[in-house]
Amino acid sequence: MSKINDRKVSRLKRKAKIKYKIRGTTEKPRLCVYKSLNHIYAQIIDDTKNATIVSASTLDRDIKSKAKGSNLNSAKIVGEIIANRAKDKGIKEVVFDRNGYVYHGKLVALADSAREAGLKF
């Protein structure tokens, strides 16, 4: 097995342990973050309806012009935009789902910028 596969398997194991503890409700939906080598994605999900309420990623037109790729600056912008879109939909509190990633670097930047923009978690 290669190093990349080991990292992926480890992340998926962490994700499975976390997943059963975290549930998004109508009052407090789940903010799920996914990061690839090239992009960062965030979406707010209502698990009772199995529906995505709000989403933002570095592929969005308004974000693409401001930030490039998957770096700390991009994560900050995605966090700010997801918080603003959530406020527009009337969402003030969320449950943060780090999706098995270690809470470090880009995830911290995204979470902090979402908190600064007014989202509580």
Stockholm file with secondary structure:
# STOCKHOLM 1.0

chainA/1-121         MSKINDRKVSRLKRKAKIKYKIRGTTEKPRLCVYKSLNHIYAQIIDDTKNATIVSASTLDRDIKSKAKGSNLNSAKIVGEIIANRAKDKGIKEVVFDRNGYVYHGKLVALADSAREAGLKF
#=GR chainA/1-121 SS CCHHHHHHHHHHHHHHHHHTTCCCCSSSCEEEEEECSSCEEEEEEETTTTEEEEEEETTSHHHHTTCCSSSHHHHHHHHHHHHHHHHHTTCCBCEEECTTCCSSTHHHHHHHHHHHTTCBC
#=GC SS_cons         CCHHHHHHHHHHHHHHHHHTTCCCCSSSCEEEEEECSSCEEEEEEETTTTEEEEEEETTSHHHHTTCCSSSHHHHHHHHHHHHHHHHHTTCCBCEEECTTCCSSTHHHHHHHHHHHTTCBC
//
